[in-house]
Amino acid sequence: MTKARNETTSAKAATAASKVLRDPKSTATQKTAAASALTQVASRKAAPTRKR
């Protein structure tokens, strides 16, 4: 199943993926899946600047 372009990974799933990537005992397959999940996390946009 593929994700639609407008779907993103939840913050909870992103946190779990981050833990997998930092764990030295994680397998290459686990790290690949975690990295894939993190690439689908929505980026935070900078707050708009005020005009004076």
N, C-alpha and C positions, 0 to 999 in steps of 0.2 A: 504494500500500500504506500503510495507517495503522498506527501503533504501538499496541500494547495499553497500557492505562493503567499497567500495572506495569513497562513497559520504560523504560529511561532511556538517555541518551547516555553513552558511555564517557568516561573522563577524557581519553583521547588525542583523541577526536573533539571534545570540548569545548575542548581546547587549540587545536586547528586552527581551530575556529570563532572563538575569541577572536582569533587572529592575523588572520583575514579581516576581522573587525570593526575592528581597529586599523589595517589597511592602507588608506591613502588612495587607492590605485589599484583597490580592490575595487569591483565594480559594485553597483548597488542590488539586483540579483537575488542576487548572492553574499551580500551582507549580510543579506538577508531570510532566506535559507536558513540562514545561520550563526546568526542570532538565534533562529530556530525550533528549531535543535538545542540551543541553550543553555537554552531554556525547558523542555526535557525533562530537564535534569540534576537528579539527586536532590539535595535540599538536605541539608546536614550538620546533624544534630541536636546540640544542646548536650549536653555530658556531664552525667550526672545528678549532682545535688549530694548530698553526704553529710549525714546527720543526726548531730548530736553528742549 
